[in-house]
Amino acid sequence: MKINQKKYRARNVIERCIGWLKWCQRVATRYEKLAESYLTMIKLAMIQRCNRLLEPSGRT
């Protein structure tokens, strides 16, 4: 695999993650004034995303 392909795949993963974070309204509009609080909200959004990916597909 060429170096450009590896870079593109890594960049694609990051871009999709950022695109998903934009769907989280609290993160997209940045209600928190402090950077530390904003980072915490990003972490919580990522935890929520991971939980959704890990839960069985039959659950609602």
C-alpha positions in Angstrom: 0.0 0.0 0.0 1.3 3.4 -0.9 2.0 6.0 1.7 -0.7 8.3 0.3 -3.3 5.6 0.7 -2.4 5.1 4.3 -2.6 8.9 5.0 -5.9 9.1 3.1 -7.4 6.3 5.2 -6.3 7.8 8.5 -7.6 11.2 7.4 -10.9 9.7 6.3 -11.4 8.2 9.8 -10.7 11.5 11.5 -13.0 13.4 9.1 -15.9 10.9 9.7 -15.4 11.3 13.4 -15.6 15.1 13.2 -18.6 14.8 10.9 -20.3 12.7 13.5 -19.4 15.1 16.3 -21.2 17.9 14.4 -24.4 15.9 14.8 -24.1 16.4 18.6 -25.8 19.7 19.0 -24.1 20.6 22.3 -20.6 20.0 20.8 -21.4 21.7 17.4 -22.8 24.9 19.0 -20.2 24.9 21.8 -22.3 25.9 24.8 -19.4 25.5 27.2 -17.2 28.6 27.6 -14.2 26.8 29.1 -12.0 24.6 26.9 -11.9 22.0 29.7 -15.7 21.7 29.7 -15.8 21.5 25.9 -13.3 18.7 25.9 -15.3 16.9 28.5 -18.4 17.1 26.3 -16.4 15.8 23.3 -15.3 12.8 25.4 -18.8 12.1 26.5 -20.1 12.2 23.0 -17.4 9.8 21.9 -18.2 7.4 24.7 -21.9 7.6 23.7 -20.9 6.8 20.1 -18.8 3.8 21.1 -21.6 2.5 23.3 -24.0 2.7 20.3 -21.6 0.8 18.1 -21.0 -1.9 20.7 -24.6 -2.6 21.7 -26.4 -5.4 19.9 -28.4 -4.4 16.8 -31.6 -5.9 18.1 -31.9 -3.5 21.0 -33.8 -0.1 20.7 
